[in-house]
Amino acid sequence: MLGIVLLAVFVLLCASGLVIWIRLAASNTRTIEAPAGELHELFRGGVMARHVITSGLLARLEFFDWGVRLRGTMISSWIVPTWEARYDELARVGLAALPASRIAVWLRVRGDHSAIGFLSDHSREILPVLEKHGVPVSTSVTKIRRVEELYQ
């Protein structure tokens, strides 16, 4: 009987932790009324944001004629938030890295606290694509200890 109660408590804790994690990750979501557009460029990688960091190829950074969309793959859409911005909304895009991490392309909106990072082995290849669309970029890498530092 005690074993069943402990198992039930364990399952309940795991389920509630997962729900909290999903809600925290969703707090990084930013969507706009993006027009339909043709996908011009696509990079695969991970995401670095407040409350969520993924590794591997769980995120997609998509370039359209109107702007960028970062989103999860079919497998990871429940944990990787969708983040969209028009090119003219983007503030200077920079590079950021945690200790022992890939370099992230840090995207943020001018005059807003909305920001997100795209982790990739191809970070330096992404910057020229943004520059081509008139987005100011910085090639220097900001070393951080915690993601929260990038939101200040």
N, C-alpha and C positions, 0 to 999 in steps of 0.2 A: 504494500500500500504506500509506504513512504517513497519507494522508488518511482511509482507512478506520479505522485505529487511533485517530486523533484523534477521529473521529466517534463511535466506540464509547466512548471515554473520556468524551466530552461527554455522550452519552446516559446512561451509567452515573452520572455526577455529577448530572445533572438528576433521574434517577429516585431516587437515594439522598437527595438534598435534599428531594424531594417526600415521601418516606416519613418522613423526620425531621420535617418540618413538620407532617404529619398527626398523628404521635405526640405532638408537643409541644402541638398544639391540643387533642387528646383528653385531655391531662392536666387540662384545665379542666372536664371532665365531672363532673356531680353528678346522680345520679338517685336517686329515692326510690321506694318502692312506692306510687306515686300511684294512688288509686282512679279508676275511670272517672268522668268528670264531663263536664258540658256546658260548652262554651267560651262564656264570657260576654263577654270583650273580647279584641281582637287589635290589636296594633300591629306595624308593619313597620319595619325599620331595619337596623342593623349591630350588630356585637358588638365589645366592647373587653375583652380579657382578657390574662392573661399568655401570651405567645407568639403571639397572634393578634389582629389588628384588621381588620375588614372595613368596607367602605363600601357605600353603596347600600342595597338592600333584600334582603340575603342572610339576614337573621335575622327570626324572629318571636317576639314576647313575648306569650304567651297567658295569660289570666286564667281560672281555674276557681274553683269554690266551695271547693276544698281548698287552692289556692295558685297559684303561677306556674310557667310552663315557658318557658324561652328555648331556641330550637332553630333549626337551619338550615332553609332552604326545600328543596324537592326537589333543586334544582340544587346547593345549598351544604352539604348535610348531611354531606359528607365532610370539611369544614374547620371548620364552626361546631359547637362542642360543645353537647350537650344539657345544660341546667342546670335543676334543679327544686328548689323549696323550698315548704314549707307556710307560710302566712301567719304562724303563730305562731313559726316558726323564724327569721324575718327580723329582723335588727338594723335600726337606723335606716337608712333608705334615703336616699341623698343624690345630689347631682348633681356630676359631674366633667367636666372638659374639658382636652384637650391643646391646645397652641397650634394655631390654624387648624383646629379640629375642631368637629364638632357636640357638643352636650352629651349626656353619657351618664347614664343612671339607673344608679347603682351599687348593686347588690344584694349583700348578704352575709349569711351565717348567723351568728347569735349563738354565741359560744364556739367558733368554727371558723374556719379560714383560707379556707374556700371563699367565693369572691366572683367576680362577673362584672359587666360593664357592658353596657347596651343603648344603642347610639347611635341617636338619633332627632331629627328636627326637632320632634317632639311631646313632648319629655321632660317639660315642665311639665304636660301633660295626663295623664300617667301617674301622677303623684304623688297626685292626688285618688282615683284608682281604688284605689291601695294603702291610702290613709288610710281609705277606706270599709270595708276589711277589717281595720282595727285595726292596721295597720303604721305605726310612727312614721316620719315623713319630715322631711327638712330641705330647704328651698328654696334655700339658699345654694349657690353653685357653687364647688367646690374646683378651683383651677387647678393642673395638674400638668405636668411636663416628660416624665415617663415613666410608663407604666402601673404599673410595679413599685412606685412610691411609694404606690399605693392598697392594696397588700398588706402594708404595714408597720404 
